[in-house]
Amino acid sequence: MICLDCKHGKPENGKVTIAFERNGTTVVLKDVPALVCPICGTYYTTEETTDILLKYGDEAVAKGAEIEVFRIIAA
């Protein structure tokens, strides 16, 4: 696979920190497994990982958190 952003790098296994906002809650997820481009830093997560990240976002919103930080523990 060639990076879709820079068109030069070949993404490699790595971990990233992802932050997003949902309904007024800021969610930060650390150590998320992803394919990361060594040239531009663009990352790609699997559909399964994305579903898990969205679940964490839903959980944080349901708790009414303003900021929620999670560390992903890979099995």
N, CA, C and O atoms as a Maestro MAE file, in Angstrom:
{
 s_m_m2io_version
 :::
 2.0.0
}

f_m_ct {
 s_m_title
 :::
 protein
 m_atom[300] {
  # First column is atom index #
  i_m_mmod_type
  r_m_x_coord
  r_m_y_coord
  r_m_z_coord
  i_m_residue_number
  s_m_chain_name
  s_m_pdb_residue_name
  s_m_pdb_atom_name
  i_m_atomic_number
  :::
  1 25 0.850 -1.185 0.000 1 A "MET " " N  " 7
  2 3 0.000 0.000 0.000 1 A "MET " " CA " 6
  3 2 0.891 1.241 0.000 1 A "MET " " C  " 6
  4 15 1.869 1.308 0.744 1 A "MET " " O  " 8
  5 25 0.555 2.205 -0.821 2 A "ILE " " N  " 7
  6 3 1.240 3.499 -0.849 2 A "ILE " " CA " 6
  7 2 0.332 4.519 -0.164 2 A "ILE " " C  " 6
  8 15 -0.889 4.474 -0.317 2 A "ILE " " O  " 8
  9 25 0.929 5.431 0.583 3 A "CYS " " N  " 7
  10 3 0.158 6.449 1.307 3 A "CYS " " CA " 6
  11 2 -0.737 7.225 0.342 3 A "CYS " " C  " 6
  12 15 -0.288 7.689 -0.706 3 A "CYS " " O  " 8
  13 25 -1.974 7.354 0.703 4 A "LEU " " N  " 7
  14 3 -2.940 8.067 -0.129 4 A "LEU " " CA " 6
  15 2 -2.743 9.585 -0.083 4 A "LEU " " C  " 6
  16 15 -3.199 10.295 -0.979 4 A "LEU " " O  " 8
  17 25 -2.063 10.085 0.959 5 A "ASP " " N  " 7
  18 3 -1.838 11.533 1.071 5 A "ASP " " CA " 6
  19 2 -0.601 11.978 0.300 5 A "ASP " " C  " 6
  20 15 -0.699 12.796 -0.615 5 A "ASP " " O  " 8
  21 25 0.563 11.443 0.665 6 A "CYS " " N  " 7
  22 3 1.808 11.931 0.055 6 A "CYS " " CA " 6
  23 2 2.197 11.166 -1.205 6 A "CYS " " C  " 6
  24 15 3.029 11.633 -1.983 6 A "CYS " " O  " 8
  25 25 1.604 10.005 -1.410 7 A "LYS " " N  " 7
  26 3 1.865 9.163 -2.588 7 A "LYS " " CA " 6
  27 2 3.307 8.650 -2.672 7 A "LYS " " C  " 6
  28 15 3.738 8.185 -3.727 7 A "LYS " " O  " 8
  29 25 4.056 8.733 -1.559 8 A "HIS " " N  " 7
  30 3 5.446 8.287 -1.571 8 A "HIS " " CA " 6
  31 2 5.749 7.238 -0.512 8 A "HIS " " C  " 6
  32 15 6.480 6.285 -0.780 8 A "HIS " " O  " 8
  33 25 5.203 7.397 0.676 9 A "GLY " " N  " 7
  34 3 5.529 6.500 1.779 9 A "GLY " " CA " 6
  35 2 4.748 5.197 1.725 9 A "GLY " " C  " 6
  36 15 3.681 5.104 1.118 9 A "GLY " " O  " 8
  37 25 5.317 4.200 2.380 10 A "LYS " " N  " 7
  38 3 4.637 2.911 2.535 10 A "LYS " " CA " 6
  39 2 4.313 2.765 4.015 10 A "LYS " " C  " 6
  40 15 5.213 2.519 4.817 10 A "LYS " " O  " 8
  41 25 3.026 2.915 4.398 11 A "PRO " " N  " 7
  42 3 2.645 2.850 5.808 11 A "PRO " " CA " 6
  43 2 3.109 1.568 6.491 11 A "PRO " " C  " 6
  44 15 3.058 0.477 5.921 11 A "PRO " " O  " 8
  45 25 3.564 1.738 7.733 12 A "GLU " " N  " 7
  46 3 4.085 0.646 8.543 12 A "GLU " " CA " 6
  47 2 3.291 0.552 9.837 12 A "GLU " " C  " 6
  48 15 2.653 1.517 10.257 12 A "GLU " " O  " 8
  49 25 3.335 -0.628 10.472 13 A "ASN " " N  " 7
  50 3 2.669 -0.803 11.761 13 A "ASN " " CA " 6
  51 2 3.231 0.176 12.776 13 A "ASN " " C  " 6
  52 15 4.443 0.373 12.861 13 A "ASN " " O  " 8
  53 25 2.343 0.784 13.539 14 A "GLY " " N  " 7
  54 3 2.759 1.719 14.575 14 A "GLY " " CA " 6
  55 2 1.595 2.027 15.494 14 A "GLY " " C  " 6
  56 15 0.562 1.358 15.460 14 A "GLY " " O  " 8
  57 25 1.775 3.044 16.311 15 A "LYS " " N  " 7
  58 3 0.724 3.494 17.229 15 A "LYS " " CA " 6
  59 2 0.611 5.003 17.123 15 A "LYS " " C  " 6
  60 15 1.606 5.699 16.915 15 A "LYS " " O  " 8
  61 25 -0.600 5.501 17.267 16 A "VAL " " N  " 7
  62 3 -0.845 6.938 17.169 16 A "VAL " " CA " 6
  63 2 -1.753 7.389 18.310 16 A "VAL " " C  " 6
  64 15 -2.387 6.575 18.983 16 A "VAL " " O  " 8
  65 25 -1.799 8.691 18.509 17 A "THR " " N  " 7
  66 3 -2.761 9.305 19.418 17 A "THR " " CA " 6
  67 2 -3.803 9.993 18.553 17 A "THR " " C  " 6
  68 15 -3.470 10.759 17.648 17 A "THR " " O  " 8
  69 25 -5.055 9.715 18.839 18 A "ILE " " N  " 7
  70 3 -6.163 10.282 18.069 18 A "ILE " " CA " 6
  71 2 -7.031 11.101 19.020 18 A "ILE " " C  " 6
  72 15 -7.379 10.635 20.105 18 A "ILE " " O  " 8
  73 25 -7.374 12.301 18.618 19 A "ALA " " N  " 7
  74 3 -8.266 13.153 19.406 19 A "ALA " " CA " 6
  75 2 -9.412 13.602 18.508 19 A "ALA " " C  " 6
  76 15 -9.209 13.956 17.347 19 A "ALA " " O  " 8
  77 25 -10.611 13.581 19.065 20 A "PHE " " N  " 7
  78 3 -11.766 14.087 18.324 20 A "PHE " " CA " 6
  79 2 -12.783 14.635 19.299 20 A "PHE " " C  " 6
  80 15 -12.749 14.337 20.493 20 A "PHE " " O  " 8
  81 25 -13.694 15.446 18.767 21 A "GLU " " N  " 7
  82 3 -14.748 16.032 19.591 21 A "GLU " " CA " 6
  83 2 -16.084 15.468 19.153 21 A "GLU " " C  " 6
  84 15 -16.368 15.321 17.964 21 A "GLU " " O  " 8
  85 25 -16.892 15.159 20.151 22 A "ARG " " N  " 7
  86 3 -18.221 14.618 19.872 22 A "ARG " " CA " 6
  87 2 -19.191 15.197 20.904 22 A "ARG " " C  " 6
  88 15 -19.016 15.006 22.108 22 A "ARG " " O  " 8
  89 25 -20.204 15.898 20.425 23 A "ASN " " N  " 7
  90 3 -21.236 16.477 21.295 23 A "ASN " " CA " 6
  91 2 -20.651 17.241 22.481 23 A "ASN " " C  " 6
  92 15 -21.128 17.100 23.607 23 A "ASN " " O  " 8
  93 25 -19.627 18.043 22.235 24 A "GLY " " N  " 7
  94 3 -19.038 18.857 23.296 24 A "GLY " " CA " 6
  95 2 -18.034 18.121 24.165 24 A "GLY " " C  " 6
  96 15 -17.481 18.718 25.089 24 A "GLY " " O  " 8
  97 25 -17.782 16.855 23.906 25 A "THR " " N  " 7
  98 3 -16.804 16.070 24.656 25 A "THR " " CA " 6
  99 2 -15.568 15.880 23.792 25 A "THR " " C  " 6
  100 15 -15.666 15.475 22.633 25 A "THR " " O  " 8
  101 25 -14.406 16.175 24.362 26 A "THR " " N  " 7
  102 3 -13.148 15.910 23.671 26 A "THR " " CA " 6
  103 2 -12.649 14.549 24.116 26 A "THR " " C  " 6
  104 15 -12.503 14.291 25.311 26 A "THR " " O  " 8
  105 25 -12.390 13.685 23.155 27 A "VAL " " N  " 7
  106 3 -11.935 12.325 23.428 27 A "VAL " " CA " 6
  107 2 -10.517 12.178 22.887 27 A "VAL " " C  " 6
  108 15 -10.251 12.485 21.725 27 A "VAL " " O  " 8
  109 25 -9.615 11.708 23.737 28 A "VAL " " N  " 7
  110 3 -8.229 11.466 23.340 28 A "VAL " " CA " 6
  111 2 -7.951 9.977 23.547 28 A "VAL " " C  " 6
  112 15 -8.169 9.441 24.633 28 A "VAL " " O  " 8
  113 25 -7.473 9.325 22.504 29 A "LEU " " N  " 7
  114 3 -7.152 7.898 22.571 29 A "LEU " " CA " 6
  115 2 -5.674 7.728 22.270 29 A "LEU " " C  " 6
  116 15 -5.192 8.157 21.222 29 A "LEU " " O  " 8
  117 25 -4.953 7.097 23.199 30 A "LYS " " N  " 7
  118 3 -3.509 6.929 23.065 30 A "LYS " " CA " 6
  119 2 -3.171 5.484 22.708 30 A "LYS " " C  " 6
  120 15 -3.916 4.558 23.029 30 A "LYS " " O  " 8
  121 25 -2.040 5.313 22.042 31 A "ASP " " N  " 7
  122 3 -1.516 3.990 21.676 31 A "ASP " " CA " 6
  123 2 -2.465 3.211 20.773 31 A "ASP " " C  " 6
  124 15 -2.615 1.997 20.915 31 A "ASP " " O  " 8
  125 25 -3.099 3.912 19.852 32 A "VAL " " N  " 7
  126 3 -4.028 3.269 18.912 32 A "VAL " " CA " 6
  127 2 -3.210 2.580 17.808 32 A "VAL " " C  " 6
  128 15 -2.410 3.235 17.142 32 A "VAL " " O  " 8
  129 25 -3.401 1.267 17.607 33 A "PRO " " N  " 7
  130 3 -2.676 0.591 16.534 33 A "PRO " " CA " 6
  131 2 -3.142 1.101 15.170 33 A "PRO " " C  " 6
  132 15 -4.339 1.241 14.919 33 A "PRO " " O  " 8
  133 25 -2.174 1.374 14.298 34 A "ALA " " N  " 7
  134 3 -2.498 1.916 12.982 34 A "ALA " " CA " 6
  135 2 -1.339 1.657 12.026 34 A "ALA " " C  " 6
  136 15 -0.230 1.319 12.441 34 A "ALA " " O  " 8
  137 25 -1.621 1.822 10.753 35 A "LEU " " N  " 7
  138 3 -0.562 1.868 9.748 35 A "LEU " " CA " 6
  139 2 -0.193 3.334 9.612 35 A "LEU " " C  " 6
  140 15 -1.065 4.170 9.377 35 A "LEU " " O  " 8
  141 25 1.093 3.661 9.756 36 A "VAL " " N  " 7
  142 3 1.546 5.051 9.773 36 A "VAL " " CA " 6
  143 2 2.554 5.277 8.653 36 A "VAL " " C  " 6
  144 15 3.513 4.520 8.507 36 A "VAL " " O  " 8
  145 25 2.331 6.317 7.870 37 A "CYS " " N  " 7
  146 3 3.262 6.664 6.796 37 A "CYS " " CA " 6
  147 2 4.525 7.272 7.419 37 A "CYS " " C  " 6
  148 15 4.432 8.247 8.165 37 A "CYS " " O  " 8
  149 25 5.703 6.710 7.123 38 A "PRO " " N  " 7
  150 3 6.937 7.247 7.701 38 A "PRO " " CA " 6
  151 2 7.355 8.594 7.099 38 A "PRO " " C  " 6
  152 15 8.228 9.271 7.642 38 A "PRO " " O  " 8
  153 25 6.746 8.973 6.001 39 A "ILE " " N  " 7
  154 3 7.113 10.232 5.355 39 A "ILE " " CA " 6
  155 2 6.242 11.389 5.835 39 A "ILE " " C  " 6
  156 15 6.764 12.427 6.244 39 A "ILE " " O  " 8
  157 25 4.932 11.225 5.792 40 A "CYS " " N  " 7
  158 3 4.051 12.354 6.122 40 A "CYS " " CA " 6
  159 2 3.283 12.174 7.440 40 A "CYS " " C  " 6
  160 15 2.696 13.132 7.941 40 A "CYS " " O  " 8
  161 25 3.280 10.960 8.007 41 A "GLY " " N  " 7
  162 3 2.611 10.733 9.285 41 A "GLY " " CA " 6
  163 2 1.130 10.408 9.191 41 A "GLY " " C  " 6
  164 15 0.480 10.190 10.213 41 A "GLY " " O  " 8
  165 25 0.590 10.371 7.989 42 A "THR " " N  " 7
  166 3 -0.814 9.983 7.840 42 A "THR " " CA " 6
  167 2 -0.986 8.568 8.387 42 A "THR " " C  " 6
  168 15 -0.130 7.707 8.185 42 A "THR " " O  " 8
  169 25 -2.092 8.338 9.078 43 A "TYR " " N  " 7
  170 3 -2.314 7.006 9.641 43 A "TYR " " CA " 6
  171 2 -3.630 6.433 9.143 43 A "TYR " " C  " 6
  172 15 -4.545 7.152 8.742 43 A "TYR " " O  " 8
  173 25 -3.687 5.127 9.185 44 A "TYR " " N  " 7
  174 3 -4.867 4.378 8.739 44 A "TYR " " CA " 6
  175 2 -5.198 3.347 9.802 44 A "TYR " " C  " 6
  176 15 -4.327 2.590 10.232 44 A "TYR " " O  " 8
  177 25 -6.460 3.314 10.230 45 A "THR " " N  " 7
  178 3 -6.898 2.298 11.181 45 A "THR " " CA " 6
  179 2 -7.837 1.325 10.471 45 A "THR " " C  " 6
  180 15 -8.447 1.653 9.453 45 A "THR " " O  " 8
  181 25 -7.934 0.138 11.026 46 A "THR " " N  " 7
  182 3 -8.853 -0.844 10.469 46 A "THR " " CA " 6
  183 2 -10.285 -0.463 10.825 46 A "THR " " C  " 6
  184 15 -10.516 0.359 11.712 46 A "THR " " O  " 8
  185 25 -11.219 -1.052 10.144 47 A "GLU " " N  " 7
  186 3 -12.631 -0.807 10.453 47 A "GLU " " CA " 6
  187 2 -12.940 -1.237 11.879 47 A "GLU " " C  " 6
  188 15 -13.691 -0.567 12.587 47 A "GLU " " O  " 8
  189 25 -12.361 -2.356 12.296 48 A "GLU " " N  " 7
  190 3 -12.585 -2.859 13.659 48 A "GLU " " CA " 6
  191 2 -12.063 -1.858 14.694 48 A "GLU " " C  " 6
  192 15 -12.739 -1.579 15.685 48 A "GLU " " O  " 8
  193 25 -10.868 -1.322 14.465 49 A "THR " " N  " 7
  194 3 -10.300 -0.338 15.391 49 A "THR " " CA " 6
  195 2 -11.145 0.926 15.411 49 A "THR " " C  " 6
  196 15 -11.387 1.489 16.478 49 A "THR " " O  " 8
  197 25 -11.593 1.377 14.258 50 A "THR " " N  " 7
  198 3 -12.438 2.569 14.187 50 A "THR " " CA " 6
  199 2 -13.727 2.369 14.976 50 A "THR " " C  " 6
  200 15 -14.168 3.282 15.675 50 A "THR " " O  " 8
  201 25 -14.332 1.197 14.876 51 A "ASP " " N  " 7
  202 3 -15.545 0.902 15.640 51 A "ASP " " CA " 6
  203 2 -15.279 0.997 17.138 51 A "ASP " " C  " 6
  204 15 -16.109 1.512 17.888 51 A "ASP " " O  " 8
  205 25 -14.125 0.502 17.574 52 A "ILE " " N  " 7
  206 3 -13.760 0.563 18.995 52 A "ILE " " CA " 6
  207 2 -13.575 2.016 19.432 52 A "ILE " " C  " 6
  208 15 -14.024 2.397 20.513 52 A "ILE " " O  " 8
  209 25 -12.926 2.821 18.610 53 A "LEU " " N  " 7
  210 3 -12.709 4.226 18.948 53 A "LEU " " CA " 6
  211 2 -14.029 4.977 19.087 53 A "LEU " " C  " 6
  212 15 -14.199 5.785 19.999 53 A "LEU " " O  " 8
  213 25 -14.948 4.708 18.187 54 A "LEU " " N  " 7
  214 3 -16.265 5.347 18.258 54 A "LEU " " CA " 6
  215 2 -17.022 4.911 19.512 54 A "LEU " " C  " 6
  216 15 -17.762 5.697 20.102 54 A "LEU " " O  " 8
  217 25 -16.832 3.663 19.909 55 A "LYS " " N  " 7
  218 3 -17.467 3.162 21.140 55 A "LYS " " CA " 6
  219 2 -16.942 3.924 22.355 55 A "LYS " " C  " 6
  220 15 -17.712 4.285 23.245 55 A "LYS " " O  " 8
  221 25 -15.632 4.167 22.390 56 A "TYR " " N  " 7
  222 3 -15.064 4.972 23.477 56 A "TYR " " CA " 6
  223 2 -15.650 6.379 23.461 56 A "TYR " " C  " 6
  224 15 -15.933 6.941 24.519 56 A "TYR " " O  " 8
  225 25 -15.834 6.950 22.279 57 A "GLY " " N  " 7
  226 3 -16.440 8.273 22.172 57 A "GLY " " CA " 6
  227 2 -17.858 8.291 22.709 57 A "GLY " " C  " 6
  228 15 -18.244 9.207 23.436 57 A "GLY " " O  " 8
  229 25 -18.635 7.276 22.350 58 A "ASP " " N  " 7
  230 3 -20.007 7.172 22.855 58 A "ASP " " CA " 6
  231 2 -20.030 7.070 24.380 58 A "ASP " " C  " 6
  232 15 -20.869 7.680 25.042 58 A "ASP " " O  " 8
  233 25 -19.096 6.289 24.924 59 A "GLU " " N  " 7
  234 3 -19.014 6.102 26.378 59 A "GLU " " CA " 6
  235 2 -18.709 7.421 27.085 59 A "GLU " " C  " 6
  236 15 -19.318 7.735 28.108 59 A "GLU " " O  " 8
  237 25 -17.771 8.189 26.541 60 A "ALA " " N  " 7
  238 3 -17.398 9.463 27.153 60 A "ALA " " CA " 6
  239 2 -18.562 10.444 27.124 60 A "ALA " " C  " 6
  240 15 -18.812 11.145 28.104 60 A "ALA " " O  " 8
  241 25 -19.276 10.497 25.999 61 A "VAL " " N  " 7
  242 3 -20.429 11.398 25.878 61 A "VAL " " CA " 6
  243 2 -21.519 10.979 26.854 61 A "VAL " " C  " 6
  244 15 -22.131 11.829 27.501 61 A "VAL " " O  " 8
  245 25 -21.767 9.676 26.965 62 A "ALA " " N  " 7
  246 3 -22.822 9.176 27.861 62 A "ALA " " CA " 6
  247 2 -22.532 9.529 29.319 62 A "ALA " " C  " 6
  248 15 -23.457 9.735 30.105 62 A "ALA " " O  " 8
  249 25 -21.239 9.600 29.683 63 A "LYS " " N  " 7
  250 3 -20.859 9.954 31.054 63 A "LYS " " CA " 6
  251 2 -20.932 11.462 31.280 63 A "LYS " " C  " 6
  252 15 -20.857 11.927 32.418 63 A "LYS " " O  " 8
  253 25 -21.077 12.221 30.200 64 A "GLY " " N  " 7
  254 3 -21.112 13.670 30.328 64 A "GLY " " CA " 6
  255 2 -19.744 14.286 30.537 64 A "GLY " " C  " 6
  256 15 -19.632 15.396 31.057 64 A "GLY " " O  " 8
  257 25 -18.705 13.576 30.136 65 A "ALA " " N  " 7
  258 3 -17.339 14.071 30.318 65 A "ALA " " CA " 6
  259 2 -17.064 15.258 29.403 65 A "ALA " " C  " 6
  260 15 -17.556 15.319 28.276 65 A "ALA " " O  " 8
  261 25 -16.275 16.192 29.903 66 A "GLU " " N  " 7
  262 3 -15.836 17.295 29.055 66 A "GLU " " CA " 6
  263 2 -14.594 16.871 28.272 66 A "GLU " " C  " 6
  264 15 -14.471 17.133 27.075 66 A "GLU " " O  " 8
  265 25 -13.663 16.197 28.992 67 A "ILE " " N  " 7
  266 3 -12.467 15.635 28.363 67 A "ILE " " CA " 6
  267 2 -12.289 14.223 28.911 67 A "ILE " " C  " 6
  268 15 -12.360 14.000 30.119 67 A "ILE " " O  " 8
  269 25 -12.059 13.285 28.014 68 A "GLU " " N  " 7
  270 3 -11.860 11.898 28.414 68 A "GLU " " CA " 6
  271 2 -10.631 11.363 27.675 68 A "GLU " " C  " 6
  272 15 -10.522 11.513 26.458 68 A "GLU " " O  " 8
  273 25 -9.711 10.742 28.410 69 A "VAL " " N  " 7
  274 3 -8.496 10.188 27.821 69 A "VAL " " CA " 6
  275 2 -8.477 8.682 28.070 69 A "VAL " " C  " 6
  276 15 -8.663 8.223 29.197 69 A "VAL " " O  " 8
  277 25 -8.249 7.921 26.998 70 A "PHE " " N  " 7
  278 3 -8.175 6.469 27.092 70 A "PHE " " CA " 6
  279 2 -6.844 6.001 26.524 70 A "PHE " " C  " 6
  280 15 -6.344 6.579 25.559 70 A "PHE " " O  " 8
  281 25 -6.268 4.965 27.108 71 A "ARG " " N  " 7
  282 3 -5.094 4.307 26.533 71 A "ARG " " CA " 6
  283 2 -5.588 2.968 26.018 71 A "ARG " " C  " 6
  284 15 -6.181 2.186 26.760 71 A "ARG " " O  " 8
  285 25 -5.344 2.713 24.754 72 A "ILE " " N  " 7
  286 3 -5.802 1.472 24.127 72 A "ILE " " CA " 6
  287 2 -4.809 0.365 24.452 72 A "ILE " " C  " 6
  288 15 -3.611 0.506 24.209 72 A "ILE " " O  " 8
  289 25 -5.306 -0.722 24.996 73 A "ILE " " N  " 7
  290 3 -4.468 -1.870 25.323 73 A "ILE " " CA " 6
  291 2 -4.724 -2.926 24.259 73 A "ILE " " C  " 6
  292 15 -5.796 -3.529 24.215 73 A "ILE " " O  " 8
  293 25 -3.725 -3.147 23.396 74 A "ALA " " N  " 7
  294 3 -3.878 -4.134 22.315 74 A "ALA " " CA " 6
  295 2 -3.745 -5.533 22.891 74 A "ALA " " C  " 6
  296 15 -2.906 -5.792 23.753 74 A "ALA " " O  " 8
  297 25 -4.588 -6.426 22.398 75 A "ALA " " N  " 7
  298 3 -4.562 -7.814 22.884 75 A "ALA " " CA " 6
  299 2 -3.422 -8.578 22.260 75 A "ALA " " C  " 6
  300 15 -3.241 -9.761 22.548 75 A "ALA " " O  " 8
  :::
 }
 m_bond[299] {
  # First column is bond index #
  i_m_from
  i_m_to
  i_m_order
  :::
  1 1 2 1
  2 2 3 1
  3 3 4 2
  4 3 5 1
  5 5 6 1
  6 6 7 1
  7 7 8 2
  8 7 9 1
  9 9 10 1
  10 10 11 1
  11 11 12 2
  12 11 13 1
  13 13 14 1
  14 14 15 1
  15 15 16 2
  16 15 17 1
  17 17 18 1
  18 18 19 1
  19 19 20 2
  20 19 21 1
  21 21 22 1
  22 22 23 1
  23 23 24 2
  24 23 25 1
  25 25 26 1
  26 26 27 1
  27 27 28 2
  28 27 29 1
  29 29 30 1
  30 30 31 1
  31 31 32 2
  32 31 33 1
  33 33 34 1
  34 34 35 1
  35 35 36 2
  36 35 37 1
  37 37 38 1
  38 38 39 1
  39 39 40 2
  40 39 41 1
  41 41 42 1
  42 42 43 1
  43 43 44 2
  44 43 45 1
  45 45 46 1
  46 46 47 1
  47 47 48 2
  48 47 49 1
  49 49 50 1
  50 50 51 1
  51 51 52 2
  52 51 53 1
  53 53 54 1
  54 54 55 1
  55 55 56 2
  56 55 57 1
  57 57 58 1
  58 58 59 1
  59 59 60 2
  60 59 61 1
  61 61 62 1
  62 62 63 1
  63 63 64 2
  64 63 65 1
  65 65 66 1
  66 66 67 1
  67 67 68 2
  68 67 69 1
  69 69 70 1
  70 70 71 1
  71 71 72 2
  72 71 73 1
  73 73 74 1
  74 74 75 1
  75 75 76 2
  76 75 77 1
  77 77 78 1
  78 78 79 1
  79 79 80 2
  80 79 81 1
  81 81 82 1
  82 82 83 1
  83 83 84 2
  84 83 85 1
  85 85 86 1
  86 86 87 1
  87 87 88 2
  88 87 89 1
  89 89 90 1
  90 90 91 1
  91 91 92 2
  92 91 93 1
  93 93 94 1
  94 94 95 1
  95 95 96 2
  96 95 97 1
  97 97 98 1
  98 98 99 1
  99 99 100 2
  100 99 101 1
  101 101 102 1
  102 102 103 1
  103 103 104 2
  104 103 105 1
  105 105 106 1
  106 106 107 1
  107 107 108 2
  108 107 109 1
  109 109 110 1
  110 110 111 1
  111 111 112 2
  112 111 113 1
  113 113 114 1
  114 114 115 1
  115 115 116 2
  116 115 117 1
  117 117 118 1
  118 118 119 1
  119 119 120 2
  120 119 121 1
  121 121 122 1
  122 122 123 1
  123 123 124 2
  124 123 125 1
  125 125 126 1
  126 126 127 1
  127 127 128 2
  128 127 129 1
  129 129 130 1
  130 130 131 1
  131 131 132 2
  132 131 133 1
  133 133 134 1
  134 134 135 1
  135 135 136 2
  136 135 137 1
  137 137 138 1
  138 138 139 1
  139 139 140 2
  140 139 141 1
  141 141 142 1
  142 142 143 1
  143 143 144 2
  144 143 145 1
  145 145 146 1
  146 146 147 1
  147 147 148 2
  148 147 149 1
  149 149 150 1
  150 150 151 1
  151 151 152 2
  152 151 153 1
  153 153 154 1
  154 154 155 1
  155 155 156 2
  156 155 157 1
  157 157 158 1
  158 158 159 1
  159 159 160 2
  160 159 161 1
  161 161 162 1
  162 162 163 1
  163 163 164 2
  164 163 165 1
  165 165 166 1
  166 166 167 1
  167 167 168 2
  168 167 169 1
  169 169 170 1
  170 170 171 1
  171 171 172 2
  172 171 173 1
  173 173 174 1
  174 174 175 1
  175 175 176 2
  176 175 177 1
  177 177 178 1
  178 178 179 1
  179 179 180 2
  180 179 181 1
  181 181 182 1
  182 182 183 1
  183 183 184 2
  184 183 185 1
  185 185 186 1
  186 186 187 1
  187 187 188 2
  188 187 189 1
  189 189 190 1
  190 190 191 1
  191 191 192 2
  192 191 193 1
  193 193 194 1
  194 194 195 1
  195 195 196 2
  196 195 197 1
  197 197 198 1
  198 198 199 1
  199 199 200 2
  200 199 201 1
  201 201 202 1
  202 202 203 1
  203 203 204 2
  204 203 205 1
  205 205 206 1
  206 206 207 1
  207 207 208 2
  208 207 209 1
  209 209 210 1
  210 210 211 1
  211 211 212 2
  212 211 213 1
  213 213 214 1
  214 214 215 1
  215 215 216 2
  216 215 217 1
  217 217 218 1
  218 218 219 1
  219 219 220 2
  220 219 221 1
  221 221 222 1
  222 222 223 1
  223 223 224 2
  224 223 225 1
  225 225 226 1
  226 226 227 1
  227 227 228 2
  228 227 229 1
  229 229 230 1
  230 230 231 1
  231 231 232 2
  232 231 233 1
  233 233 234 1
  234 234 235 1
  235 235 236 2
  236 235 237 1
  237 237 238 1
  238 238 239 1
  239 239 240 2
  240 239 241 1
  241 241 242 1
  242 242 243 1
  243 243 244 2
  244 243 245 1
  245 245 246 1
  246 246 247 1
  247 247 248 2
  248 247 249 1
  249 249 250 1
  250 250 251 1
  251 251 252 2
  252 251 253 1
  253 253 254 1
  254 254 255 1
  255 255 256 2
  256 255 257 1
  257 257 258 1
  258 258 259 1
  259 259 260 2
  260 259 261 1
  261 261 262 1
  262 262 263 1
  263 263 264 2
  264 263 265 1
  265 265 266 1
  266 266 267 1
  267 267 268 2
  268 267 269 1
  269 269 270 1
  270 270 271 1
  271 271 272 2
  272 271 273 1
  273 273 274 1
  274 274 275 1
  275 275 276 2
  276 275 277 1
  277 277 278 1
  278 278 279 1
  279 279 280 2
  280 279 281 1
  281 281 282 1
  282 282 283 1
  283 283 284 2
  284 283 285 1
  285 285 286 1
  286 286 287 1
  287 287 288 2
  288 287 289 1
  289 289 290 1
  290 290 291 1
  291 291 292 2
  292 291 293 1
  293 293 294 1
  294 294 295 1
  295 295 296 2
  296 295 297 1
  297 297 298 1
  298 298 299 1
  299 299 300 2
  :::
 }
}
